[in-house]
């Protein structure tokens, strides 16, 4: 769960898949990570620059591991920069990974395919004296929920969403930055491989045995509470997604958040379910979906959605984006904004004010203590 103290200079592999959805790990690490990203490896875009997609990030795109090693500041680690459906390793990437290992690069992967368990890759890494770090490898600590209470004065917030891969992590990180700017001691709790790469700790909760999901989220929140007062838990999946609803439910009942932030992408009509191209799973309507989250949370501990964070990336014009934000605020009766596009300060202020007056926080603790008492 902890990050190595050695400084990493990353070569991010996203061969043929560099985009907001398929390469969300690459984009998240570039935008929010603290490690130096020396190059992106994608032969389909070699010679171009990441700044074309992410303004302000001057990172060359190279076509081979050898080209990255020839840079003035060569990499010492290869990061697998995609998050495909099912988390499988594209078979055509094996040769590139082996080349990176042979060149002395550590390999960091957030795939469900555990590269360290692959005989060929692990043997090559052992021979080269490099590490394979599988961020999705489950922790040794496996516990069921014990109904842990939140610490006095701690405020736990969970990002939830109307779909997968629409920015729950980005919203959480933007709000953490806004909280820090406001002088609030806020902590981001990573629950996925990209967040772990950015923060250097956490657990990829979608890899856990179901019985241990809520319990793991409990002790992740406990770790967050030891680090700050405002604990912003990274959400995963979507409660109505036919493939990824279970991880969302586990986060809601494991984190027992005092409040939730609903993340939504205006203009997105259906869930992405690429391996069932003929199926149709519409995105839920916000007011009803908000009430559903609150009802499900209330089964274990009271919680309310206190704001809507919008991903307006499908809208080119800033004025139109602001109009849509105002419309969503009117539709839901909640504060709404796009913290990535317009900054997280105003939304954080609204969230903090709304959480502070939640009725169940007047008499802490808020979660019943279900642990057995000593006799």
PyMOL commands that set and color helices and strands:
alter all, ss='L'
color gray80, all
select helices_A, chain A and resi 24-32+43-45+50-52+65-69+85-87+91-102+115-117+119-128+168-181+193-199+205-207+210-227+245-255+286-298+318-332+339-342+345-356+359-361
alter helices_A, ss='H'
color red, helices_A
select strands_A, chain A and resi 9-13+36-41+60-62+77-80+106-109+132-134+155-161+186-189+230-233+259-264+304-310+335-337
alter strands_A, ss='S'
color yellow, strands_A
deselect
rebuild
show_as cartoon
